[in-house]
């Protein structure tokens, strides 16, 4: 129950920080993932972020309309498209990352630097186990 409560609290903190720059958490997740992975298909993105395909289409359409993401034909398979960030998308991601760092700093304020480092290692290990599937 504690992880659930912390998840809710961190989601609210991140959501509020992103709302201040007119962004939603799923949009941030999409931009962040595309930056880290480079051009990938919409199907791969949906699987990685656990976003249902019908929901993802609307989000990608919006991000594309805002000039943050582009769809390009896959040179290896002309039937599919690859998604990638535009320069505006990279700048928008940088704004979101600043907002996320501020929200994270607020949430982790009670911990020392060493405790934050340990927590980060534990969370990374748990995420690899639970989210890597």
Long-range contacts (C-beta under 8 A, 24 or more apart in sequence): 9-107, 10-103, 10-104, 10-107, 13-103, 13-104, 13-106, 13-107, 14-100, 14-103, 14-104, 16-103, 17-99, 17-100, 17-102, 17-103, 18-96, 18-99, 18-100, 20-99, 21-95, 21-96, 21-99, 23-92, 23-95, 23-96, 23-99, 26-51, 26-55, 26-59, 27-59, 27-62, 27-63, 28-93, 28-96, 28-100, 30-59, 30-60, 30-63, 30-69, 31-63, 31-68, 31-69, 31-85, 31-89, 31-92, 31-93, 31-96, 32-93, 32-96, 32-97, 34-69, 34-83, 34-84, 34-85, 34-89, 35-85, 35-89, 35-90, 35-93, 38-84, 39-72, 39-82, 39-83, 39-84, 40-82, 40-83, 41-74, 41-80, 41-81, 41-82, 41-83, 42-71, 42-81, 42-83, 43-80, 45-83, 63-89, 68-92
